[in-house]
Each structure stands twice: as structure tokens, then as C-alpha cells.
């Protein structure tokens, strides 16, 4: 019976947490531990040149940190409940999910197999936010609350985008032969997408400066500077003598 190294899930959990911590509070001993652990993981997964991949990965840490600082500033700017920047770094699950995404995305860019998905699935379980490491996300990304967000592998999200809980950027159909094609939407600069909106399809573009309202289902492109809303009739009437 084939051994699938299932216990690596626990190793990845520890590796991902400590990688996140060390990105902001760098310690030499911790960096040594992370490198050693990464090489051990790649060895168990039969991934060649683990040390070289780690070195390339580590070179990108300053760039990743700069992007995350912009993301954190976006949280502070856009969330009226945020009281200080420290609160964003320490207490916001959305920021944690974006941080792990940016780290796992760099490994994805380096064509490291399996590990980026394991990292994203770990943080998915912790936060309820599912961002595929293959997605392309620009600067100053903000997710409010975040639970239930799904961002597919070939999604492209430009800069200064705000997404609320329950949003799906998905494919309009699931077929294995579509693996190498763009299956997920493109979101241009300065777009806001409110709760539970669903946007499906690889050729769909949400134009810059647009606002997508809650509960909208979109399978066609939206021009820039648009407001898209879903309207349903809600009737409120008084009770008569306390009886409906």
C-alpha cells in the first residue's frame, strides 16, 4: 500500500504558522528551522532542489512583506471597526488568509508542487477563506469578515479591490480538460464586491471602479464604473391585534 505522507499535514501546519510569524518578527534561529523544515518536506514529497527553492523563496520575503504592509493599511483604511494597525496584524483572519496566500503564491510561481495547496488548505480551515495559491492578486487587497470567500486558481484581482464574506470567484463549469485554460474572472482596479455575490467564468471582467451588490449572480462582463444590484421585493406590514 502506497505511503502518502499524510502526517505532513501537521508539519505544514507548523511550518506555515511559523513562516507567517517570522515574516514579521524575524529571528535567525527561526529562519534556520524554517529552511530545515522546508528541505525535509520537499525531500518527503520527492521535490528536487529543496535548498535552492528555499533560497529563491527567501529572496522574495521583503517583497512579500511590502505587499502585506499595503494590505494591512487597506484594512485599517476601509474597516470602521479597526482601531489600530496592530489589531489588523494580530486579530484579522482576512489578513492572515491574505498573508498565507502571498507566501503560497510565491511557491506556486516557483512551480513548487503540493506545498502551496497544503498551505492554503491549512489557512482555509482556520479562517473559512479559500484562496487558491495560483490566483493573481494586486496591491492593497481587503477582505471584510471573509468567511466563505472562494477565489479560484486563474482569478485575476487587480489593486485596491474590496471583497466581503461569501463571495465566489469561480468557474462556470468544472471539466478536467479545462485545466490549462483561464476559468475564473478578472476583477479590475478599485472594485467592491459585497456579500454572497457570485461571479463565474474565465472570460468575465468586472470593470474598474465598479460596485457589485450583495447576492448578485454574474456570468457576463460588467463595464467600468458600473453599479450592479439584485432587487427582490420585501413587504413589511403591521400586525393586526398581534396576529399575522
N, C-alpha and C positions, 0 to 999 in steps of 0.2 A: 504494500500500500504506500502511495507516494506521500512524502512529508511536505506539507505546505508552509511550514514555519509560522503557524498560526500565532504562536506566542510573541512574534514580532509586533503584534498589535500593541502589546503592553510596552515594548521597547520604544515604539514610535510615539506613543502617548507621552512618555517621559522625555524623549528627545525633543518633541515639538514644544512642550511646555518650557523646557529649559532653554531651547533656542529662542523662543519669544522673550523670555526674561533677559537673556544675555544680549539680545539686540539693543536693549535699553539700559541695562546695568551690566556692562561688560566686565568680566573677570577673567584673568589669564587661565586660572585652573579650570574654570567652566568651559572656556574655549577649547582647551586640551581634551576635556571629557567629551564635548560635542563632536570634535573631529574623530576621536577614537570610536565613539558610538556609531557615527555615520559610516566609517570604514567597515565596522563589524556588520552593520545592516546590509551594506552593498555586497559584502562577501557572502552572507547567508542567502541573498537573493541572486547570486551569480552575476552581479553587475560589475563589469570590468572597470579598472582605473578609479577605484573609490577615492583614493587620496587626491588624485588630480581633479576629480569632480568636486571634492570638498574645497580645494584651493580656489577653483573658479567660482564656486558658490560664495565663499567667504569674501572674495573680492567685491561682490555686489552688495554686501551688508550696508555700507554707507549710503548707497543709492536707495536701497530699500528703506532705510531709516528716514531719509529725507522725504520720501513719498508718504510714509506713515505719519510723519510730523504734520504734513499738509492735510492728511485725512483727519487727524485729531483736531486740528484747527477748524476744519469744516464742521465737526461735531459740535464744538464749542460755539461756533457762529450760528448754527442752524437749530440747535435743540434748546428751547427756552428752559428746560429742566436742568440743563448742565450748569454747574456752579463755578467750576474751575477746570483748567486743563488736566490737572492731576486726576480728577474724577473720571475723565474720559479714558486715560491710560489704565486706570486701576479698576474701573467698575462698569465699563460699557461692553456688553457681549458683541455688539456690532463691530466695535473697533478691534476686539480680539479676533473675530472672524476675518476681517479685512487683513489684519496682520499676518495671520497664518496663510491666507490666500496669497499675499505678496511674496512670502517666503516659498511656498509650494510652487507658485507660478515660475519663480526663477529656476527651480529644479526642473520644471516642465520644459522651460526654454532650453535648458542644458540637455534635454532628452533623457533625463533620468526616469526609468520606468518605475511604476508601482508606488514608490515612496511618496510622490506628491499627492496621489489619491488617498493614501493611508493618512497623510497629514490632514487633508481636507475632510475626510470622514470622521476623524477624531474631533475636529472643531465643530463639525456638523452636529455630532452627538451632544456636545456641550452647549451649543448656542441655538440649535434649530435652524441655522443658516447654512445653506448648501451652495457653495460657490465652487464650481469646477476649476481646478488649477490651470486649465487651458484657456479660460476666459481672459480677454484683454480689457483691463480697466485703467482708465486715465487717472489724473491727479484729483485730489480733493473729493474723494468719494464718501458719501454719507448714507448710512442706513439707520433709520429710526425704528427702535424696538427690534425689528429684524426677524423675529420668529416666523418660519415658514417661507422665507425667501429662497427661491431656486434660480440659479444663474448657470445656464448650460455652457458646455465646453467652447463653442465657437461664438459665444456672445462677444460683442464689442461695445464697451461703455466708455464714452469719451470723458472729458473733465467736468467737474462741478455738477455731477449728477446726484440727485437725492432719491432714494428708494425707501418705501415704507413696508411694513410687515405683510407677508403673504403674497408678495409679487413674484410672478413666474416669468422668466425669460427663457422660453423653451422652444422645442421643435414642433412643427405642425404634424409630423408623423415620425414613427420610430421604425427605421429599416436599417439592417446591418450594412447594406450596400451604400448607405449614405455616410459612412464613417469619415471619408476624406472630404466631404462637402461642407459648406457653411450651412448649419442647421438652425442657428439661433439668431435673434435680432441684433441690430445695431442701434445704439442709443447715442444720439449726438450730444454736444455740449449743453449744459445748463437745463437739462430736462428734469422734471419732478414727476415721479410715478407713485401714486397713492395706493393705499392698502388694497390687497387682493386683486389688483389688476393682472391680467394675463396677456402676454404679448408673444405670439408664436410665429416662427418661420425665419429661415435664413436670409430671405431677400427683403425682410421688413426693416424699414428705417424709421425711427422716431426723430423727426426733425428738431434742430436746435431750438432751445428756449420754449419748448412745448410743455404743457401740463397734462398728464394723464390721470383722470379722476379714478376714484375707488370703484372696484368691481367691474371695470371695463374689460371686455374681451376683444383683442385686436389681432386681425390676420391680414391687415393691409397697411401700407406705409402711411405715415402721418406727416404732412408738410410742417416746416418750421413755424414757430410762433402760433401753434395750434392749442386749443383747449378741447380735450375730449372727455365727455362725461356720459355716465349711464343714468338714465332717468326712469324711475318707477313711481307709480302713484301710491302715496301713503295717505290714508284717510284717518283723521283723528276726530272723534265725535264725543260729546259728553254722554255720560250715563244718565239714564232716567230712573230716578228713585233708587240709585245704587245698583240697578240691574242692567246688564248689557242689552 
